[in-house]
Amino acid sequence: MAKPYIASYVLHASDCDKDFGMRRDTDGEFRIGNANVEIDSDSNVIVKGVSYKGTKGLFELFTRKKVDNSFITDSDMKAYRAILQATHGHLENNDPSGSIKTTRGAKYKNVISKLFPASRVTRRGSESTLNQKWATLK
């Protein structure tokens, strides 16, 4: 089950989601948020000592920028939300006190914004720059 999804990282495919999904560090380890990710021989995903059933839907959420919703179940969404909460993978700099990361991508719009509604959201880009308080010189 996991093989085609993991192969994307080995091949450095452009559809890998490194914002809200798994990433491969320079040491070759897979991580999400602030935690290592292990995938066992049965394609189960282990994060922070908790095992999650490795389904096609969970791997879509875990690895793809644009997910195929036809594979995703409510159980997959609950598992993905639990993983993001445990690892702070949905927060800026994976910091527990950080704001929710936002992007213009499909995954943010279709998945993340629904799992984590508007609380603690900060916008990246020009909108946040325009709203900053600037020092005034006297």
C-alpha positions in Angstrom: 0.0 0.0 0.0 2.7 2.5 1.0 5.2 1.8 -1.8 3.8 4.1 -4.6 3.5 6.9 -2.1 7.0 6.5 -0.7 8.5 6.2 -4.1 7.3 9.8 -4.8 9.7 11.0 -2.1 12.6 8.9 -3.4 12.0 10.3 -6.9 11.6 13.9 -5.6 8.1 14.1 -7.3 6.5 17.5 -7.4 3.2 16.3 -6.0 4.7 15.5 -2.5 3.1 17.7 0.2 5.9 19.0 2.4 3.7 21.7 4.1 1.1 19.5 5.8 2.4 16.1 4.9 5.4 13.9 5.3 8.8 15.1 4.3 12.1 13.3 3.8 15.0 15.0 5.7 18.6 15.1 4.5 19.4 12.1 6.7 16.8 10.0 4.8 14.4 9.9 7.7 10.7 10.6 7.1 9.1 13.2 9.3 5.8 15.0 9.8 5.6 18.0 12.0 8.1 17.5 14.8 8.1 13.7 14.7 9.7 10.8 12.9 7.5 8.6 10.8 7.9 4.9 10.5 6.0 2.6 8.1 6.0 -1.0 9.0 5.9 -4.0 6.7 2.1 -4.0 6.7 2.0 -0.3 5.6 0.9 0.9 9.0 2.1 4.4 9.9 3.7 4.9 13.3 4.1 8.4 14.7 5.2 9.1 18.3 4.6 5.5 19.2 1.0 5.4 18.0 0.2 3.1 15.0 -2.4 4.1 12.4 -3.8 1.8 9.8 -2.1 2.6 6.5 -4.9 3.0 4.1 -4.8 4.5 0.6 -6.8 7.4 2.0 -4.4 8.1 4.9 -1.4 7.9 2.5 -3.2 10.4 0.1 -3.6 12.8 3.1 -0.1 12.1 4.3 1.8 12.6 1.0 -0.1 14.4 -1.7 -0.6 18.2 -2.4 -3.9 17.4 -4.2 -5.7 14.5 -2.6 -8.1 12.2 -4.3 -11.1 12.3 -2.1 -12.5 9.1 -3.5 -10.0 7.2 -1.3 -10.5 9.1 1.9 -12.8 7.9 4.7 -13.9 9.6 7.9 -11.4 7.3 9.8 -8.6 8.5 7.5 -9.5 12.2 8.3 -9.6 11.5 12.0 -6.3 9.7 11.9 -4.7 12.5 9.9 -6.1 15.1 12.3 -4.7 13.2 15.3 -1.3 12.9 13.6 -1.2 16.7 12.8 -2.3 17.6 16.4 0.3 15.2 18.0 3.2 16.5 15.8 2.0 20.1 15.3 2.3 19.5 11.6 -0.4 22.0 10.8 1.2 24.8 12.8 3.9 27.4 11.7 7.3 26.0 12.4 5.6 22.9 14.0 5.4 25.0 17.2 2.6 24.1 19.6 2.0 27.8 20.2 2.1 28.7 16.5 -0.7 29.7 14.2 -2.1 27.3 11.6 -0.1 27.4 8.4 -2.0 28.6 5.4 -1.2 28.2 1.8 -3.1 28.9 -1.5 -3.0 25.2 -2.3 -5.8 22.8 -2.8 -4.9 20.8 0.3 -5.2 23.8 2.6 -8.5 24.8 1.1 -10.1 21.3 0.9 -8.6 19.5 3.9 -6.7 21.6 6.5 -9.2 24.5 6.7 -12.0 21.9 7.4 -10.0 20.0 10.0 -8.9 23.2 11.7 -11.4 26.0 11.2 -10.3 29.6 11.4 -9.0 29.8 14.9 -5.3 30.8 15.2 -4.9 31.2 11.5 -2.4 33.7 10.1 -2.1 34.5 6.4 1.2 34.4 4.6 2.0 37.0 2.0 1.0 40.5 1.3 -2.2 40.6 3.5 -0.2 39.9 6.7 2.4 42.4 5.6 -0.2 45.1 5.1 -1.7 44.4 8.6 1.7 44.7 10.4 2.2 47.5 12.8 5.1 49.5 11.5 7.4 51.6 13.7 7.0 55.3 13.3 10.1 57.5 13.2 10.0 60.8 15.1 
